[in-house]
Amino acid sequence: MYYKLGDLYYFNLNEKRNAYDSYSKLLERFPSSEFKPEALYKLFLIFRDTDPDKSAVYAQMLKDQFPNATVTKIMLNPNYLMETSVAAEKQKLIYKGAYANFQQNNLRAAQDQLELAYREGETGFTPQLDLLKILIVGKTEDVSKYQYELETFIKKYPAEPSKPYAEELLASSKTLLARLEKAKGIQFSKALNGAHYFVSIHKTSDKITNAVNDALDQFSNTHWKDAKLTTSNLALNDESIVTMVVEFPDREMALGYFDKFLAQLSKVKPFANYKFYNFVITKENFQLFYRTKALDEYLTFFDRNYQKQSQ
């Protein structure tokens, strides 16, 4: 209601003051409205010539909160629509060839063509390129990576027409894996040689992911600088975040990291103030763990196959 009323005042009646009131009420009463980017953009336009400082406030809000919105790109580049329409048409032509190669299982050729399409820049057709890239991931990498990329796509493009298709792909993948795992039972491999990860899990609601990431980065750089370890995060589910330190060449080095973590880092913030699940895991077992979300089962496996052996 407020958005349409604002448009009426702004476009039909040229009453900018009333338009400002309507858009402002929309933002105040419905801060999560789907029309928020457009309302911010129009507020930017209303004050662009009369109050540059106020206009700049709305411009910054757009850039901070909606960096990928079309109106943000138009604000930053008035020629955006004209330029991207040309680029999008080029992308569509390249995409046809890439998709044909994908269907014929010529995945390397499809990937090369996608790279050419991406070089045209970001356009309204970019989500289609992203989705094809994910389909290729589904054929070339492990299923946990495929599911993670689909989840990222769904969050990145909430209004994209292809979002329901991505949701179907994700649901189908999860259902199939659940059936397979249920049929054979969750069996973590007892082959504990080779690459390992250190894993720390905390609640999403604690909002400490950055602090955990920074603490582990500093810890790694201080005690394992030569190992060139990296820290990254994954959403385990809606409730939990996985922070991983990768990768250790073997079980012994991973357990050394784990033991020093318990002796030192676990006793200070943020680890001392919140509940965490910490363990090491082989690269192979992590793929199974992430697919199944079987935290309790893996903690039992970890206790039996790592903890007791190191006591």
Number of C-alpha atoms within 10 A of each C-alpha: 8 19 19 13 14 26 21 16 18 20 11 9 12 12 14 19 12 17 26 20 15 23 25 20 15 20 18 11 10 13 12 11 13 10 16 20 23 17 26 24 19 23 23 24 18 19 18 16 10 10 11 13 13 14 20 16 14 21 21 15 16 24 17 11 12 16 14 14 14 16 22 24 19 13 17 12 11 12 11 16 16 9 14 18 14 12 20 20 14 15 26 16 11 19 21 13 15 27 22 14 17 20 11 10 13 14 21 14 16 24 19 11 19 21 15 15 23 17 10 17 13 16 20 13 18 16 18 16 20 16 19 18 20 21 18 20 19 18 13 13 11 13 19 19 17 20 22 17 21 25 15 11 20 19 11 13 13 11 11 14 11 15 19 13 13 20 15 12 16 18 14 12 17 17 12 11 16 15 11 12 15 11 9 8 10 16 13 18 11 10 9 17 12 14 17 25 25 22 21 20 22 22 20 16 11 12 11 15 20 11 13 19 19 12 17 22 18 12 17 20 14 10 11 14 12 9 14 11 17 14 18 14 17 13 17 21 12 9 11 15 21 20 24 22 22 19 20 23 15 15 19 15 16 22 21 10 20 18 15 13 17 12 10 10 17 18 12 10 12 16 18 11 10 12 12 15 12 18 21 22 24 24 19 16 19 19 17 21 20 20 21 18 14 12 14 9 14 20 15 12 17 16 13 11 13 17 13 9 8 10 5
